[in-house]
């Protein structure tokens, strides 16, 4: 699926089949070339999270199969490291006003393209750019891995990236995200 906006990692091959089957009620679900990784296309990621939250109150069995489920607020295709960085920076720096004066961390989960993208170096580049932007607007931020105000998650599956930003409260409300 080329236009996914949700990425799901599952716990094992049995969980893969069950999760794929049960997630179909929310949108299109397909496998990927990467072990235990599914991608989805849903119309409304907010509605997906709400529905999953309601499901968690009544039936936790789906969440025995899912390791992480991350909806992307911004998704894009890229061909080069430079194109990835330009598009990722545009999205993340667009969130700077929202994050002004807060704490944050960025996590990058890469599937494929190890010859082009390095998770730690990309995280450092994006952290530095965001810290600089926050300082420029006069509301410096700080990196905090323990309990940040905001967590930014970047997921790639080959040449497609999905980025999302989550508040501390959202992370507590939707624990299936497991960002960190």
C-alpha positions, -999 to +999 in steps of 0.1 A: +000+000+000+016+032-011-006+057+008-007+043+043-013+066+073-011+041+101+017+016+109+012-014+131+038-038+145+025-071+158+039-095+183+041-128+163+028-146+132-004-156+149-009-121+161-002-109+126-032-127+111-055-119+140-046-082+140-049-079+103-083-094+103-096-073+132-081-040+120-100-043+087-131-028+103-112+005+106-098+007+071-076-010+045-049-032+060-019-047+042+012-065+050+047-052+041+080-067+032+091-062+068+086-089+094+054-083+116+047-049+101+013-039+088+002-007+072-033+008+071-052+035+053-079+050+075-101+081+067-099+096+102-070+088+125-088+105+154-118+082+150-095+052+148-079+061+182-113+068+197-127+034+185-095+016+197-098+033+231-134+022+234-124-013+224-097-014+250-123-009+277-143-039+267-119-063+250-081-063+253-075-093+231-065-073+200-039-056+221-023-090+229-014-091+192-004-055+186+030-043+198+025-007+185+000+012+165+010+046+153-013+069+132+006+094+111-006+130+112+018+138+083+028+112+057+050+116+026+071+097+001+108+104-004+136+092-026+167+105-008+180+113+027+179+150+018+143+149+006+134+130+038+151+156+060+135+185+042+100+171+045+105+159+081+119+193+091+090+211+075+064+190+095+083+192+128+091+229+126+055+235+118+047+221+153+071+245+170+046+271+181+024+244+196+054+231+216+068+265+226+085+263+260+078+226+264+097+195+267+099+169+240+117+140+224+118+126+189+119+089+181+127+075+147+117+039+138+132+030+104+123+000+083+146-003+053+170+022+038+197+016+063+222+028+037+204+062+035+190+069+069+205+064+104+179+067+132+202+083+158+217+109+134+183+118+120+169+122+156+198+144+165+194+166+134+157+170+140+162+176+178+187+203+171+166+221+144+136+221+167+155+234+197+169+261+175+135+271+162+121+272+197+149+295+208+144+317+178+107+323+187+118+331+223+103+301+240+131+276+244+123+239+247+142+211+263+146+174+255+131+150+281+129+113+276+113+105+310+080+125+308+079+150+280+051+174+272+053+162+236+066+131+218+073+131+181+073+098+164+087+091+129+080+058+112+094+048+078+085+018+057+109+018+028+105+052+010+074+064+029+074+083+062+047+090+087+052+116+115+030+123+145+031+145+175+015+134+208+009+152+241+016+136+274-021+132+279-027+116+245+001+091+252-016+081+285-050+079+268-038+057+239-011+033+254-011+011+223+011+038+207+041+029+229+062+058+217+096+060+233 
